[in-house]
Amino acid sequence: MTVTIERSNVVDRPLSKVFDFFARDHVRNHPRWDPDIELWLDVEAPLGVGTIIRRRNSRLGTPVEGTMEITEFEPDKAMAVIIHDGPMEIRSRVVFEALSQNQTKFTTTIELPAAYENMDKSVLLGLLERSAQNQRRLMEAEL
């Protein structure tokens, strides 16, 4: 059984701008809303299905190298990745929805392996909340 965690965020900006900030510019912007993560590409190219993003996660003190493989990339609708942090595989999907012309909701769903079934989910929810606040602040200031 997998552990699923979900968090929605509403930003007062148009859908296409939110998608571009989050998905198209993911490599540049993700470390800005989550300072424990470093991302880079081996080859500079537009992101899409099959793109492999290199990552370093220092959240628990010891940096862990890994990858993110984009498995879904549908402009203004969704982006999904499979994350490999060391031996752990995490699946993440973000769905984007226009609430109005200038307001967008995006919902992040994270699936953790069954080994994490008994973990304290409050830690992960706290990290998601921190990222959500940073995302909203950055998007509303810059878009």
N, C-alpha and C positions, 0 to 999 in steps of 0.2 A: 504494500500500500504506500502511495506517495503522500507527502505532506504538501498541502496547497495553501498558499497565502495570497490574498488579493487586497489591493489598495487602489482606490480611485482618487483622481486629482482633477480639479476644475481650475482652468486658467482663463483669464479674461483676454484672450487673444484668438484670432481666426485659426481654424483648423489647419490650413496649409502651412501657416507659419509655425504652429506648434509641432506638426509632423516634421517639418524641415529641421527645426532646432533639435528635436529628440532623436529622430531616425537618420535623416540624411547627414547631419553633422554629429552623429553619435560619438565618433572617436574623439573629436575635439571637446564636446560638451559633457559627456558622461563624467570625466574626472572633475569637472567643475561643480557638479551637484553631488558627487560622491568622492570626497578627497582621499579615500582609502584605495582607490582604483587608478591604475595607469593603463592606458590603451594606446596601441599603435598598429599600423598596417605595415606589412613587409613590402607591399606594392601599393602605390597611391592610385586609387581608382574609385569611381562611385560605388557606394555600398549597394548590395543586392543579394538575392538568394545565392548561397554558396561562398560568400565572402567570409574569410577567416580573419578575425581581429585578435591580435595578441594582447594579453592582459597580465597585469601583476596586481594581486590583491594583498594588501598589507593590513587588513582589518583586524586580524587576531595577533598582530605583533610580528610574526615571522612572514616575510613576503612569500606568496605562493604564485608561481608562474602558471599560466593557463591560456585558454583560447575561448573565443566566442565565435560560433558559426551561425551565420544568419540563415534561418530556415524558412522565413516568410518575410516578404517585404512588399507590401501593397500600399502604394502612396495614398496618404490621407486616410488609411483604414487600419493597418496593423503592421507590426514588426515582431518577429519571434526569433529567439536564439537558443542554442544549446551551449551552455557554459561548462567548460572543463577546468576546474580549479584543482590541480593535483589529481587525485583519484576520484574526486567527487564530480558528478554530472548534475547540473541544474538546468531546468527548462524555464524560460521566461517568455512571456508574450504580452505585448502592450497593444490594446485596441483603442482607437481614436474615434471620437464622436463629436460632431458639431451640435452644440446645444442651442446656439444662435449664430448669427453672422460673426460675432466677435467673442464667442465663448466656446471653449472646447473642454470636453471631458476625456481623460485618458485613464484607462484601467490597466494596471499591471498585475499579472498573475504569475506567481512563481511556484514551481513544483520541485520539491526536494526529494531525494531518494528515501525509501522506507527506513533506512538506518537512522533518520532524523525524526522519526515518528514521536519519540518521547522527549524531544528537545523543548526547551523553554522558548516558545514562539514570540514572547514579548520582546526579546532581543532583536529578532529579525524585523518585527513590526516597528520597533523604535528606529531601526536603520532605514526602513522604507519611509517612515514619517519624516525623518531628517532629509532624505533625498527629495521627497514630495515638496517640502517647504522650500528647499533650495531650487528645485525646478521652477516652481511658481514664481519665486522671487526673481530668478534670472530671466525667465520668459517675459514676465510683465515689465521688467526694466529695459529689456533689449529689443523686444519685438514690436 
